[in-house]
Amino acid sequence: MDPKELEKATALHFEKVLKDDPSDTIDGKGPHLGAFDGRFGTYDYIFCKYEDEDEKQPLYAKGDGLSHPFHSTHRIKLLVTMIQGETFRGGADINIGECMAAKEECEDTENPSGGFGMLEQFPLHDPAVVNDLYKKWVVKWQWPWDQPVEQLRMYLGEKAGLYFGFLVHYTAWLMGIAVFGLIVQIDTYIEYSVQASTVPYFAVFVCVWAVLMLEDWKNKEATYALKWGMSDFESTEQDRPEFNGRIQWSPVDGEKMTFFPDSERQKAMNKSYSIIFCMLLLVLASIGGVFAIKIALDTNATLESIVPSITQAVVIQVLNAIYRTMAVGMTDSENHQTDTQYEDNLVAKLYMFTFVNSYSALYFIAFIEGWTSLGCEKGNCLNYLAYSMMVLFMTNLIVGNATEILVPLLAQRAKAAKESEGTGEKQKMSVAELQYTLETYDPTESTIEDFTTISIELGYVVLFAVAFPVAPFMAAVSEYVQIRTDGWKLCRAYKRCEPIGAQDIGIWASIFQLTTYASVISNAGIVMFTGTWFPYKLSTRIWMFILFQYVLVALMTGLDASIPDTPEDVEMQVERTAFFEKFIVEGAEPDGDKVDFDEYAHQHKKPHEVTYENRTHESQYHDSLDGSVFSD
């Protein structure tokens, strides 16, 4: 909304309120919006629904250089909604996803669109905007907190904006813990042992750091939602085009709605849980297979040290890739109504498997392998844990960053070559044809993949901090490079993505928080049982393990509870938005809750008109409570 015009309209509203009741004043001043000490002005970041009445048009802020309030991102969203929306809501009810799937499955070279006449749909890049974004985003050096998050959100949409907002936030926080981790890692070299005296303190620091990092993000996330007009997005989110159901009258408000019974969805979800259980058993079997390889190589110390760790790293990547396709299929079959519901359920499946697949081998080394007949390599289990974590962590970083750059490059060149086949000499292409050869960035699928990478990395950083203190430094470097490669991809190697709205990062916040609390148990167990920092008898170490957990969890819970998830000034602006939409945009009449007793004078007698009747019959009186108010 336009702050100046909104302020004028609000003043007129309160003038009307005062006119209705001139006596309604405080210290001689009539009704108005009271002062509040916060980061935002009274009329800043107010987003209300659009009304097309001519007299309401001045209220809406115009886009830069535009005579209307609809930026190109808004117009793209509106077009997609009109194409994919249900017919009873005014949409064309065209499922673009089905059209694209038909094209992928089509084997007819003469009709490659699959019968729908559609090869691709995507918004074209705006050269001026994307080039300006590229110059600000892809630079050699820039502090993580100086990234153009607001600008890229306006160009790519809120879902992509929230991912990159979290990425730069996470990278900035990693820089602080990376310094401490480097100091501890250097200390392990000085003491010539992974069990340096500073390591247990680092474990405590990492757990507290993770809580503070997430709490700070919740504040930023709420602020982003306010500034981007997404604070109420999920309550107004539209159905997915892929959602199948029958149209019926709503039992709540009598409006048309698409309904799908929860019982049918639950059946599909139960089937998904069974498949997930089987896949988790496969992960455990793979750990057994790697252990069998280690037994087979027991006679060759060099191969026994290298081959199992590399094999495990490869198996993790392969299983993750296979399961991802399975998880998408399972979530599709559950027929979720909104994108948020679909994404949350898909992410839950992915992370459940990813957690076990990525960390089970490390937990096996930390807590089980030392009790087997072969024992651990590298002298002791903590050394072997550090070595294995280094191999897995480096594999994850190298594979992730290589695919980020190489895959879109090779895919674009292959697609361009295919489009030029049969044309003889090299033909020039139109702008749309050239951008058609670029890779597609799906904000939902891509952010899930990117958040999965971050979640795995965060697990390596916090779950096994005592084994590999340099992990935060390596993660910080990797994420700094990720910021740059993402900027290059989205401005040069990918089509402009379809902007999608989002209120928050969804279930990822809960996943990161669960990982943080799991780090307490993990690090406490490694310090007390895997390492030899506390060489006491087993019963004493068990009690120390329990005490360490309770104290640290209490500290983390206290920090979590003491820091509000939503800043007070954000809550104030959200409440103001509701007021502006109701009384300024919708034009509701002021609440007349003051009671005028003169209107009811005819219903009452004046004091001198009151008469006192004789008491009722004496049978209504009793000598005691018995038989009166306590009688049946």
C-alpha positions as CSV (number, residue, x, y, z in Angstrom):
1,M,0.0,0.0,0.0
2,D,1.1,3.6,-0.6
3,P,2.1,5.0,2.9
4,K,1.1,8.6,2.2
5,E,-2.3,7.7,0.7
6,L,-3.0,5.2,3.4
7,E,-2.2,7.8,6.1
8,K,-4.7,10.2,4.4
9,A,-7.4,7.5,4.3
10,T,-6.8,6.6,7.9
11,A,-7.1,10.2,9.0
12,L,-10.5,10.4,7.2
13,H,-11.6,7.2,8.9
14,F,-10.8,8.5,12.4
15,E,-12.5,11.9,11.6
16,K,-15.6,9.9,10.9
17,V,-15.3,8.0,14.1
18,L,-14.9,11.2,16.1
19,K,-17.8,12.8,14.3
20,D,-20.0,9.9,15.4
21,D,-18.9,10.5,19.0
22,P,-17.3,13.9,19.7
23,S,-16.7,13.1,23.4
24,D,-14.5,10.1,22.6
25,T,-11.1,11.8,23.3
26,I,-8.0,11.2,25.4
27,D,-6.2,14.4,26.6
28,G,-8.2,16.4,24.1
29,K,-7.2,14.2,21.2
30,G,-9.6,12.1,19.1
31,P,-9.0,8.5,18.0
32,H,-5.8,7.9,16.0
33,L,-3.1,5.2,15.7
34,G,-1.0,5.5,18.8
35,A,2.8,5.7,18.8
36,F,4.8,2.5,18.9
37,D,8.6,2.2,19.1
38,G,9.7,-0.2,16.4
39,R,11.8,-0.6,13.2
40,F,8.9,0.2,10.9
41,G,6.8,3.3,10.3
42,T,3.1,3.1,11.0
43,Y,2.2,2.7,7.3
44,D,5.3,0.7,6.1
45,Y,5.0,-2.8,4.6
46,I,1.2,-2.9,4.6
47,F,-0.2,-5.4,2.1
48,C,-4.0,-5.7,1.6
49,K,-6.2,-7.4,-1.0
50,Y,-6.7,-5.6,-4.2
51,E,-10.1,-3.9,-4.9
52,D,-10.8,-2.6,-8.4
53,E,-13.0,0.4,-7.4
54,D,-11.6,3.6,-8.9
55,E,-11.7,5.4,-5.6
56,K,-9.4,2.7,-4.0
57,Q,-6.7,2.9,-6.7
58,P,-4.7,5.7,-5.1
59,L,-4.2,3.5,-2.0
60,Y,-2.0,1.0,-3.9
61,A,1.7,1.7,-4.3
62,K,2.8,1.8,-8.0
63,G,5.7,-0.3,-9.2
64,D,8.9,1.4,-10.3
65,G,8.1,3.2,-13.5
66,L,4.6,1.7,-13.7
67,S,1.2,3.3,-13.6
68,H,-0.3,0.3,-11.7
69,P,0.7,-1.8,-8.6
70,F,1.5,-5.0,-10.5
71,H,5.3,-5.7,-10.9
72,S,6.3,-8.3,-13.5
73,T,6.5,-10.9,-10.8
74,H,3.0,-10.2,-9.7
75,R,1.8,-10.4,-13.3
76,I,3.5,-13.8,-13.8
77,K,1.7,-15.1,-10.7
78,L,-1.6,-13.8,-11.9
79,L,-1.2,-15.4,-15.4
80,V,-0.2,-18.8,-13.9
81,T,-3.2,-18.6,-11.5
82,M,-5.6,-17.8,-14.4
83,I,-4.2,-20.7,-16.5
84,Q,-4.1,-23.4,-13.7
85,G,-7.0,-22.2,-11.5
86,E,-10.2,-24.1,-11.1
87,T,-13.0,-23.2,-13.5
88,F,-15.5,-22.4,-10.7
89,R,-12.9,-19.8,-9.4
90,G,-12.5,-18.2,-12.9
91,G,-9.4,-20.2,-14.0
92,A,-8.9,-22.2,-17.2
93,D,-8.1,-25.4,-15.2
94,I,-5.2,-26.3,-17.4
95,N,-2.6,-28.6,-15.7
96,I,0.7,-27.4,-17.1
97,G,2.5,-30.2,-15.2
98,E,0.5,-32.8,-17.2
99,C,1.3,-31.1,-20.4
100,M,5.0,-31.1,-19.6
101,A,4.8,-34.8,-18.5
102,A,3.2,-35.7,-21.8
103,K,6.0,-34.0,-23.7
104,E,8.6,-35.9,-21.7
105,E,6.9,-39.2,-22.4
106,C,6.2,-38.5,-26.1
107,E,8.2,-40.6,-28.6
108,D,6.7,-39.0,-31.7
109,T,9.4,-36.9,-33.3
110,E,6.9,-35.1,-35.6
111,N,4.7,-34.1,-32.6
112,P,7.2,-33.7,-29.7
113,S,4.6,-31.8,-27.6
114,G,2.8,-35.0,-26.7
115,G,-0.4,-33.8,-28.3
116,F,-0.9,-30.7,-26.2
117,G,0.9,-28.3,-28.6
118,M,3.2,-27.1,-25.7
119,L,6.9,-27.6,-25.7
120,E,7.7,-25.4,-22.7
121,Q,6.3,-22.6,-20.6
122,F,8.4,-20.1,-18.8
123,P,8.7,-16.4,-18.2
124,L,11.4,-14.6,-20.2
125,H,14.3,-13.0,-18.4
126,D,14.2,-9.2,-18.1
127,P,17.6,-8.2,-19.4
128,A,18.0,-5.0,-17.5
129,V,16.9,-6.5,-14.2
130,V,18.7,-9.8,-14.4
131,N,22.0,-8.1,-15.5
132,D,21.8,-5.6,-12.6
133,L,21.1,-8.5,-10.2
134,Y,24.0,-10.5,-11.6
135,K,26.4,-7.5,-11.0
136,K,25.3,-7.3,-7.4
137,W,25.2,-11.0,-6.7
138,V,28.1,-12.6,-8.6
139,V,31.2,-10.7,-7.3
140,K,34.6,-12.0,-6.1
141,W,34.2,-10.9,-2.5
142,Q,31.2,-9.7,-0.6
143,W,30.2,-10.3,3.0
144,P,27.4,-12.9,3.3
145,W,25.0,-10.4,4.9
146,D,25.4,-8.0,2.0
147,Q,23.7,-10.1,-0.6
148,P,20.8,-8.6,-2.6
149,V,18.1,-10.8,-1.1
150,E,15.3,-8.2,-1.5
151,Q,16.1,-7.7,-5.2
152,L,16.4,-11.4,-6.0
153,R,13.1,-12.1,-4.2
154,M,11.4,-9.5,-6.3
155,Y,12.7,-11.2,-9.5
156,L,12.6,-14.9,-8.5
157,G,9.7,-15.0,-6.0
158,E,9.3,-15.5,-2.3
159,K,10.1,-19.2,-2.1
160,A,13.5,-18.7,-3.8
161,G,14.0,-15.5,-1.8
162,L,13.5,-17.4,1.5
163,Y,16.0,-20.1,0.5
164,F,18.6,-17.6,-0.4
165,G,17.8,-15.5,2.7
166,F,18.5,-18.6,4.8
167,L,21.6,-19.5,2.8
168,V,23.2,-16.1,3.5
169,H,22.1,-16.2,7.1
170,Y,23.5,-19.6,7.7
171,T,26.8,-18.7,5.9
172,A,27.2,-15.6,8.1
173,W,26.7,-17.5,11.3
174,L,29.1,-20.2,10.1
175,M,31.8,-17.6,9.8
176,G,31.8,-17.1,13.6
177,I,31.9,-20.8,14.6
178,A,34.5,-21.5,11.8
179,V,37.0,-19.3,13.7
180,F,36.5,-21.3,16.9
181,G,36.6,-24.6,15.0
182,L,39.9,-23.6,13.3
183,I,41.4,-22.8,16.7
184,V,40.3,-26.2,18.1
185,Q,41.6,-28.0,15.0
186,I,45.0,-26.3,15.4
187,D,45.0,-27.3,19.1
188,T,44.6,-30.9,18.1
189,Y,47.7,-30.6,15.9
190,I,49.6,-28.9,18.8
191,E,48.6,-31.6,21.3
192,Y,49.0,-34.2,18.5
193,S,45.7,-35.8,19.3
194,V,42.1,-35.5,18.2
195,Q,41.2,-35.6,21.8
196,A,42.6,-32.1,22.6
197,S,41.5,-30.5,25.8
198,T,39.5,-27.8,24.0
199,V,37.3,-30.2,22.1
200,P,34.6,-30.8,24.7
201,Y,34.1,-27.0,25.2
202,F,33.7,-26.8,21.4
203,A,30.9,-29.3,21.5
204,V,29.0,-27.2,24.0
205,F,29.6,-24.1,22.0
206,V,28.3,-25.7,18.8
207,C,25.1,-26.8,20.4
208,V,24.4,-23.3,21.8
209,W,25.5,-21.7,18.5
210,A,22.9,-23.8,16.6
211,V,20.0,-22.7,18.8
212,L,21.0,-19.0,18.6
213,M,21.4,-19.3,14.8
214,L,17.9,-20.8,14.4
215,E,16.3,-18.3,16.7
216,D,17.8,-15.4,14.8
217,W,16.5,-16.9,11.6
218,K,13.0,-17.2,12.9
219,N,13.1,-13.4,13.6
220,K,14.5,-12.7,10.1
221,E,11.9,-15.1,8.5
222,A,9.0,-13.3,10.2
223,T,10.5,-9.9,9.0
224,Y,10.9,-11.2,5.4
225,A,7.2,-12.4,5.5
226,L,6.1,-9.0,6.6
227,K,8.2,-7.0,4.1
228,W,7.1,-9.3,1.2
229,G,3.4,-9.4,2.1
230,M,3.5,-13.2,2.9
231,S,2.5,-13.1,6.6
232,D,-0.9,-14.6,5.8
233,F,0.0,-16.6,2.7
234,E,-0.7,-20.2,3.9
235,S,-4.3,-19.4,4.9
236,T,-5.1,-18.2,1.4
237,E,-3.0,-20.6,-0.6
238,Q,-4.6,-22.1,-3.7
239,D,-5.0,-25.8,-4.5
240,R,-2.3,-27.5,-6.5
241,P,-3.2,-28.2,-10.1
242,E,-2.3,-31.9,-9.5
243,F,-4.8,-32.1,-6.6
244,N,-7.6,-34.5,-7.5
245,G,-10.9,-34.4,-5.8
246,R,-14.6,-33.9,-6.3
247,I,-16.2,-30.5,-6.3
248,Q,-18.8,-30.0,-3.5
249,W,-20.4,-27.3,-1.3
250,S,-18.3,-26.4,1.7
251,P,-19.8,-27.5,5.0
252,V,-18.3,-24.4,6.6
253,D,-19.3,-21.4,4.5
254,G,-21.3,-22.9,1.6
255,E,-18.7,-22.0,-1.0
256,K,-17.6,-24.5,-3.8
257,M,-14.6,-26.5,-2.8
258,T,-12.6,-29.5,-4.0
259,F,-12.7,-32.3,-1.5
260,F,-10.6,-35.5,-1.1
261,P,-11.3,-37.8,1.9
262,D,-8.5,-37.9,4.5
263,S,-9.1,-41.7,4.9
264,E,-8.0,-42.3,1.3
265,R,-4.9,-40.1,1.8
266,Q,-4.0,-42.0,5.0
267,K,-4.1,-45.3,3.1
268,A,-1.5,-44.0,0.6
269,M,0.6,-42.6,3.5
270,N,0.6,-45.9,5.3
271,K,1.8,-47.6,2.1
272,S,4.6,-44.9,1.9
273,Y,5.6,-45.7,5.5
274,S,6.0,-49.3,4.7
275,I,8.2,-48.5,1.7
276,I,10.3,-46.1,3.8
277,F,10.8,-48.8,6.4
278,C,12.1,-51.2,3.8
279,M,14.5,-48.6,2.4
280,L,15.9,-47.9,5.9
281,L,16.5,-51.6,6.3
282,L,18.4,-51.4,3.0
283,V,20.6,-48.6,4.4
284,L,21.4,-50.8,7.4
285,A,22.2,-53.7,5.1
286,S,24.6,-51.4,3.2
287,I,26.4,-50.7,6.4
288,G,26.7,-54.4,7.0
289,G,28.0,-54.9,3.5
290,V,30.7,-52.2,4.0
291,F,31.7,-53.9,7.3
292,A,31.9,-57.2,5.4
293,I,34.3,-55.6,2.9
294,K,36.4,-54.4,5.8
295,I,36.6,-58.0,7.1
296,A,37.5,-59.3,3.7
297,L,40.4,-56.7,3.5
298,D,41.6,-57.4,7.0
299,T,44.9,-58.7,5.7
300,N,45.7,-55.5,3.7
301,A,45.9,-52.6,6.1
302,T,46.0,-49.9,3.4
303,L,43.0,-51.2,1.5
304,E,41.1,-51.9,4.7
305,S,41.6,-48.2,5.7
306,I,40.6,-46.6,2.4
307,V,38.1,-48.9,0.5
308,P,35.3,-49.1,3.1
309,S,35.1,-45.3,3.6
310,I,35.1,-44.5,-0.1
311,T,32.5,-47.3,-0.7
312,Q,30.3,-46.0,2.0
313,A,30.5,-42.4,0.6
314,V,29.5,-43.7,-2.9
315,V,26.7,-45.9,-1.5
316,I,25.2,-42.9,0.3
317,Q,25.1,-40.7,-2.8
318,V,23.6,-43.6,-4.9
319,L,20.9,-44.4,-2.4
320,N,20.0,-40.8,-1.9
321,A,19.5,-40.4,-5.7
322,I,17.4,-43.5,-5.9
323,Y,15.2,-42.7,-2.9
324,R,14.6,-39.2,-4.0
325,T,12.7,-40.4,-7.1
326,M,10.8,-42.9,-4.9
327,A,9.8,-40.2,-2.4
328,V,8.4,-38.0,-5.1
329,G,6.3,-40.9,-6.4
330,M,5.0,-41.7,-2.9
331,T,4.1,-38.1,-2.2
332,D,2.3,-37.7,-5.5
333,S,0.1,-40.7,-4.7
334,E,-1.0,-39.1,-1.4
335,N,-2.8,-36.3,-3.4
336,H,-2.0,-33.3,-1.1
337,Q,-4.1,-30.2,-1.6
338,T,-1.6,-27.3,-1.4
339,D,2.0,-26.9,-2.4
340,T,2.9,-26.3,1.2
341,Q,1.3,-29.6,2.4
342,Y,2.9,-31.5,-0.6
343,E,6.3,-30.0,0.1
344,D,6.2,-30.7,3.9
345,N,5.3,-34.3,3.4
346,L,7.9,-34.8,0.7
347,V,10.6,-33.2,2.8
348,A,9.7,-35.3,5.8
349,K,10.2,-38.5,3.7
350,L,13.4,-37.3,2.2
351,Y,15.0,-36.2,5.5
352,M,13.9,-39.4,7.4
353,F,15.9,-41.4,4.9
354,T,18.7,-39.0,4.4
355,F,19.4,-38.8,8.1
356,V,19.8,-42.5,8.4
357,N,21.7,-42.9,5.1
358,S,24.1,-40.1,5.8
359,Y,24.9,-40.6,9.5
360,S,24.3,-44.2,10.4
361,A,27.8,-45.3,9.3
362,L,29.3,-42.6,11.5
363,Y,27.2,-43.6,14.5
364,F,28.2,-47.2,13.8
365,I,31.9,-46.2,14.0
366,A,31.4,-44.0,17.0
367,F,29.4,-46.4,19.2
368,I,29.4,-50.0,17.9
369,E,32.5,-50.8,15.8
370,G,34.8,-50.5,18.7
371,W,33.0,-53.4,20.4
372,T,33.4,-55.8,17.5
373,S,36.2,-58.3,17.0
374,L,38.0,-56.1,14.4
375,G,37.8,-52.9,16.4
376,C,38.4,-49.5,14.7
377,E,41.1,-48.3,12.3
378,K,43.5,-45.4,12.8
379,G,44.4,-46.4,16.3
380,N,41.1,-45.8,18.0
381,C,37.4,-45.2,17.1
382,L,37.6,-41.4,17.5
383,N,40.5,-41.2,15.0
384,Y,38.6,-43.4,12.6
385,L,35.4,-41.4,13.1
386,A,37.3,-38.2,12.2
387,Y,38.8,-39.8,9.1
388,S,35.5,-41.2,7.9
389,M,33.7,-38.0,8.5
390,M,36.4,-36.1,6.5
391,V,35.9,-38.5,3.6
392,L,32.1,-38.2,3.7
393,F,32.1,-34.5,4.2
394,M,34.5,-33.9,1.4
395,T,32.6,-36.2,-0.9
396,N,29.4,-34.4,-0.2
397,L,31.0,-31.0,-0.9
398,I,32.8,-32.1,-4.1
399,V,29.8,-33.9,-5.6
400,G,27.4,-31.1,-4.6
401,N,29.4,-28.2,-6.0
402,A,30.4,-30.2,-9.2
403,T,26.8,-30.9,-10.1
404,E,25.8,-27.3,-9.3
405,I,28.1,-26.1,-12.1
406,L,28.7,-28.9,-14.6
407,V,25.2,-30.3,-15.0
408,P,23.5,-27.1,-16.1
409,L,26.4,-26.3,-18.5
410,L,26.5,-29.7,-20.2
411,A,22.7,-29.9,-20.3
412,Q,22.4,-26.4,-22.0
413,R,25.0,-27.3,-24.6
414,A,23.4,-30.6,-25.3
415,K,19.9,-29.0,-25.7
416,A,21.2,-26.3,-27.9
417,A,22.9,-28.8,-30.2
418,K,19.8,-30.9,-30.4
419,E,17.7,-27.8,-31.4
420,S,20.2,-27.1,-34.2
421,E,20.1,-30.6,-35.7
422,G,19.0,-30.7,-39.3
423,T,19.3,-27.0,-39.8
424,G,22.6,-27.1,-41.8
425,E,24.7,-24.2,-40.9
426,K,24.4,-22.7,-37.5
427,Q,21.1,-20.8,-37.3
428,K,20.4,-17.7,-35.2
429,M,17.7,-18.1,-32.5
430,S,15.1,-15.8,-31.1
431,V,15.4,-14.7,-27.5
432,A,12.7,-17.2,-26.5
433,E,14.4,-20.0,-28.4
434,L,17.7,-19.2,-26.8
435,Q,16.2,-19.2,-23.3
436,Y,14.4,-22.4,-24.1
437,T,17.7,-24.2,-24.3
438,L,18.6,-23.2,-20.7
439,E,17.9,-25.5,-17.8
440,T,14.7,-25.2,-15.8
441,Y,14.8,-24.0,-12.2
442,D,11.8,-25.3,-10.3
443,P,11.6,-23.3,-7.0
444,T,9.9,-26.1,-5.1
445,E,12.1,-29.0,-6.3
446,S,15.3,-27.0,-6.4
447,T,14.9,-25.5,-2.9
448,I,14.1,-28.9,-1.5
449,E,17.3,-30.3,-3.0
450,D,19.3,-27.3,-1.8
451,F,17.8,-27.4,1.7
452,T,18.6,-31.1,1.8
453,T,22.2,-30.4,1.1
454,I,22.3,-27.8,3.8
455,S,20.6,-30.1,6.3
456,I,23.2,-32.9,5.6
457,E,26.0,-30.4,6.0
458,L,24.5,-28.9,9.2
459,G,24.4,-32.5,10.6
460,Y,28.1,-33.0,9.9
461,V,28.8,-29.7,11.6
462,V,26.8,-30.1,14.8
463,L,26.3,-33.9,15.3
464,F,30.0,-34.8,15.1
465,A,31.6,-31.5,16.1
466,V,34.0,-33.2,18.5
467,A,35.3,-35.5,15.7
468,F,35.9,-32.9,13.0
469,P,36.2,-29.3,14.5
470,V,37.3,-27.9,11.1
471,A,33.9,-28.8,9.5
472,P,32.3,-25.4,10.2
473,F,35.2,-23.7,8.4
474,M,34.9,-26.0,5.4
475,A,31.1,-25.5,5.4
476,A,31.5,-21.7,5.5
477,V,33.8,-21.8,2.5
478,S,31.5,-24.2,0.6
479,E,28.4,-22.0,1.3
480,Y,30.1,-18.9,0.3
481,V,31.0,-20.5,-3.1
482,Q,27.4,-21.8,-3.2
483,I,26.1,-18.2,-3.0
484,R,28.1,-17.3,-6.1
485,T,27.4,-20.4,-8.1
486,D,23.7,-20.0,-7.4
487,G,23.8,-16.4,-8.6
488,W,25.6,-17.5,-11.8
489,K,23.1,-20.3,-12.4
490,L,20.0,-18.3,-12.0
491,C,21.1,-15.3,-13.9
492,R,23.0,-17.1,-16.7
493,A,22.4,-20.9,-16.9
494,Y,18.8,-21.2,-16.0
495,K,15.5,-19.9,-17.4
496,R,13.7,-17.3,-15.3
497,C,11.8,-19.4,-12.7
498,E,8.1,-19.2,-12.0
499,P,7.8,-17.0,-8.9
500,I,6.1,-18.9,-6.1
501,G,4.9,-17.4,-2.8
502,A,5.9,-18.8,0.6
503,Q,5.4,-17.7,4.2
504,D,8.4,-19.5,5.7
505,I,10.8,-22.3,5.0
506,G,8.2,-24.8,6.2
507,I,9.2,-28.1,7.8
508,W,12.9,-27.4,7.4
509,A,12.9,-25.2,10.5
510,S,11.6,-28.1,12.6
511,I,14.2,-30.4,11.0
512,F,17.1,-28.1,11.8
513,Q,15.8,-27.7,15.3
514,L,15.6,-31.5,15.8
515,T,19.1,-31.8,14.4
516,T,20.3,-29.3,16.9
517,Y,18.8,-31.2,19.9
518,A,20.1,-34.5,18.5
519,S,23.6,-32.9,18.5
520,V,23.5,-32.8,22.3
521,I,23.0,-36.6,22.6
522,S,25.5,-37.3,19.8
523,N,28.3,-35.1,21.1
524,A,27.7,-36.1,24.7
525,G,27.9,-39.8,23.7
526,I,31.2,-39.3,21.7
527,V,32.8,-37.3,24.6
528,M,31.8,-39.8,27.3
529,F,32.1,-43.2,25.6
530,T,34.1,-42.9,22.3
531,G,36.8,-40.6,23.5
532,T,38.9,-40.8,26.7
533,W,38.5,-37.3,28.0
534,F,36.9,-38.7,31.1
535,P,38.7,-41.9,32.1
536,Y,36.2,-43.0,34.8
537,K,34.4,-46.3,35.3
538,L,31.4,-46.9,33.0
539,S,28.7,-46.1,35.6
540,T,30.3,-42.7,36.3
541,R,30.5,-41.9,32.6
542,I,26.8,-42.8,32.2
543,W,25.7,-40.4,34.9
544,M,28.0,-37.7,33.4
545,F,26.4,-38.4,30.0
546,I,22.9,-38.0,31.5
547,L,23.8,-34.8,33.4
548,F,25.6,-33.3,30.4
549,Q,22.4,-33.8,28.3
550,Y,20.0,-32.4,30.8
551,V,22.1,-29.3,31.6
552,L,22.7,-28.5,27.9
553,V,19.1,-29.2,26.8
554,A,17.8,-27.0,29.6
555,L,20.1,-24.2,28.5
556,M,19.1,-24.6,24.9
557,T,15.4,-24.8,25.8
558,G,15.7,-21.7,27.9
559,L,17.3,-19.8,25.0
560,D,14.6,-21.0,22.7
561,A,11.8,-19.9,25.0
562,S,13.4,-16.5,26.0
563,I,13.8,-15.4,22.4
564,P,10.4,-14.7,20.7
565,D,10.0,-16.3,17.2
566,T,8.2,-13.2,15.9
567,P,9.5,-9.7,16.8
568,E,7.0,-7.4,18.5
569,D,7.1,-4.8,15.8
570,V,6.3,-7.4,13.2
571,E,3.3,-8.6,15.1
572,M,2.2,-4.9,15.4
573,Q,2.4,-4.4,11.6
574,V,0.5,-7.6,11.0
575,E,-2.3,-6.4,13.3
576,R,-2.3,-3.0,11.6
577,T,-2.6,-4.7,8.3
578,A,-5.8,-6.4,9.4
579,F,-7.2,-3.1,10.6
580,F,-6.3,-1.3,7.3
581,E,-7.9,-4.1,5.2
582,K,-11.1,-4.1,7.2
583,F,-11.8,-0.4,7.6
584,I,-9.8,1.4,4.9
585,V,-9.9,-1.1,1.9
586,E,-13.2,-2.9,2.6
587,G,-14.8,0.2,4.1
588,A,-16.3,-1.4,7.1
589,E,-18.2,0.8,9.5
590,P,-16.5,1.7,12.8
591,D,-17.3,-0.6,15.6
592,G,-20.1,1.0,17.6
593,D,-19.7,-0.8,20.9
594,K,-20.6,2.1,23.2
595,V,-23.9,1.5,24.9
596,D,-26.4,4.5,25.0
597,F,-28.6,3.8,28.0
598,D,-31.1,6.5,27.0
599,E,-32.2,4.1,24.2
600,Y,-33.4,1.7,26.9
601,A,-35.0,4.3,29.2
602,H,-38.5,3.1,28.3
603,Q,-37.8,-0.4,29.6
604,H,-37.0,0.8,33.2
605,K,-38.9,2.6,36.0
606,K,-37.7,5.7,37.7
607,P,-36.8,5.4,41.4
608,H,-40.1,7.0,42.6
609,E,-42.1,4.6,40.4
610,V,-40.6,1.5,42.0
611,T,-43.1,-0.4,44.3
612,Y,-42.4,-3.3,46.6
613,E,-44.8,-6.2,46.4
614,N,-45.6,-8.4,49.4
615,R,-43.4,-11.3,50.1
616,T,-44.2,-14.5,48.4
617,H,-46.0,-17.3,50.2
618,E,-44.3,-18.5,53.4
619,S,-44.0,-22.0,51.9
620,Q,-41.1,-20.6,49.9
621,Y,-39.1,-20.0,53.2
622,H,-37.1,-22.7,55.1
623,D,-35.5,-23.0,58.5
624,S,-32.3,-24.5,57.1
625,L,-30.5,-25.4,53.8
626,D,-31.8,-28.9,54.0
627,G,-34.8,-29.3,51.9
628,S,-34.3,-26.0,50.0
629,V,-31.5,-25.4,47.6
630,F,-30.0,-28.9,48.1
631,S,-33.3,-30.7,47.5
632,D,-33.7,-32.8,44.3
